[in-house]
Amino acid sequence: MAKIVVIGGGFGGLNFLYKAKKSDNEFILIDKTNHHLFQPLLYQVATAVLSPADIAVPIRNLFNNDKNVNVILGEVKDIDKDSNLLTLDDGEIISYDYLIISAGSKHSYFGKNDWSKYSNGLKIINDALDIRDRILKAFEKAEKEKDELKRQEYLNFVIVGAGPTGVEMAGSIAEIAYKNMKKEYRNFETSDANVYLIEAGPKILSMFSEKLATKAEQYLKDLGVTVRKNEKVINIQKNTLTTESSEIITDNIIWAAGNEASPLIKKLDTDIDLQGRALVNDYCLIKDSNNIFVIGDASNFKTKDNKSLPGIAPVAIQQGRYLAKIIKNKTKGKETKPFKYADKGMMATVGRFKAVGVVGSLEITGLVAWLFWSLIHLVYLIGYRSKIVVAIEWIYAYFFNKRGTRLIYRDIDR
């Protein structure tokens, strides 16, 4: 019987445990939070479509019938590869036979960490709630503001980074301003709001084809979003964002431009890339190790054509399931084939009833893509109740043009 420690209750860690738990091995899952978060829909919490409980589920509840799975709420602070030991933030030391790290990633400001004081990233539930409250409070402040210039500061929304998260955020904020709340204020028009999407590269959604990126950009412009490409942010200060060619006075900056791996990876003293991700071999093992695996956002797995797999949920899910096979075979003395990712496509939604995506080799757009996107996300959501609630909330938000979670209850003024 082997003792297997899993760090991180995200897609990779959970899918490993789902497949591996039916064995005689002992499993320990360590996570900094008590819940699994469905991150692809986090932007919908930030834009008042869904509530946090709609996309999160208590981890202990998932394994309450599995006596060989022990869940620990804590944070790993150090790893001793030579002794097969790790240390938690409370000083507890845990031994392992196999270690699986699926610790995810955090925001990267490319060395400009002081920018974080004046912007909001989107990685955890608290981030989403902070952004939601800032968006809703911005309109309330604008309602009371008599000075037009100051009012516009509240009504300028800037999203930095035009990957899927940035595109989805921009489209959703535009819908709040121009559709959901357009008749609710008396002292200004919500159409006075400006939603800017800033991208340093030559196109949005860089992982998609030129055709799909162009289509997504048109959808955004139809919603009223101002898309600025080839425009690098050079400074963020209180109420001001400066790019190479312009300056925007704003009280609302959302950072979606970069990620870096969990700092825990540096504790492994192994080869890493510029984003701090562990370089792993064909079996998801770190260099010079036969019992430490890194998967998901925290790893850099290169395919046969030397391309790194993207940090998306399907990659982590497939790697987690693959590791379950590896552990099973190792305990039985059998060999396992190298990991091979089955690319089933990617999708990004752009407002209600609009999306772009690749399914297999087929490129799809518009309503058809949005329906595919909706179905895929419902399938991957954990929990029967969650699927029903999210489906109902989507009907309410998208078909009746209303958002039911527009509550302000946090004091997040900077």
C-alpha positions, 0 to 999 in steps of 0.5 A: 500500500502506497501513501499518495499526497495530492496538493491542490483540489482543482481539476487535476487533483480531483480527477486523479482521486476520482480514478485512483481512490478505488484501491488499497492506497492511502490518499491525502488531499491538501488544499488552501481552501475547503472547496473545489472551484469551477474557475471557467465560470468565475467571471460570471460570479464577478459580473453578477450572473452566478453566485459563488455557491453555484460554481463551488463545492466543499471538497470533503463532501466529494469524498465523505464515503471514501475512507482512504481519502483524508482531506487537510485544509492547509498550505504546503510551505516546504518540500524535502525531495530527498526525505519524501517529506513536506511541511504545512503552514502550521508546522505539521510534517507529512511523509509520502511515497508519491507526490502529485502537485496540482497547485495551479497558478496566480496572477503575474504582473511581469515584475510590476507587482505594485500594480496589484494595489490598483487593479483586480485579478480573477483567480479565486472567489474573493477576487470575483466578489471584489470585482463584482462589488467594484462594478456595482459600486461604480454605478452607484458612485456615478449616480451620486457624482455631480462632476462629469469628469469624476463620474466618467472615472467611475464609468470607465472599465478597463480589462487588461489582457485579451485571452478568454478571461479578458474577452469574457469579462469585457463582454459581460461588463458591457452587457451589464452597462448597456442592457441589464441596468440601462433604465435603473439610474436617474442622474446619468445614462449607463450608456455613458460607460466605456469598456476598454479591452487592452491587448499588447499583442496583434490580436485577441484570443491569441490561441485561436485562428485569425478567423475566430479572433476577428469574429470575437472582436466583432462581437465585442464591438457590437456589444460596445466594447472598445478593443485596443490591440498592439497597446502595451500597458506601461504603468498603473497608478491609482485611478490611472492606467497608462499605455504606450499611446494613451492614458485612461482615467478609471477607478476600475481596472481588471488584470487578465494579462498574465499568470505564473505558477504557484511559488510552491514549484520553486521548493522542488529545486527543479527546472522551471520555465519563465512562468515558474512552471515545472518542466516535466517529462512524458510521464509528468515527472519532474527532472531526476525524480520517479515519485513527484508529478506536476500537472495542470497550470503548475507544469510545462508539458511539451508535446512531440512538436515541442509545444507547451500544453495550455493551462486549461481545465481539459489538460489538467483533467486528462493529466489527473486521470492519466496519473491514476493509471500510472500509480495503479501500474506502479503499485502492480509493477506494470509499465505505463505509456507516456501521456498524450493529450487528446485535444477536443478543442477550445471555446470562449463566450462573448456575451449572451448567445455569442461564442467562438470555438474549435470542436475537433477540427471544426470552427464554430461561432455565434449561437451554435458555439454558445450552445456548445459552450453552455453544454460543455460547462454544465457537463463539467460542473461538479454536483447535480444541484449545481448544474440545475441552478446554473441552468436556471440562472442562465435562463434568467440572465440571458433570456430575460436580460436580468442578473439575480446576484447584484448584491453589494455587501463587501467594503473593498474601497481602495 
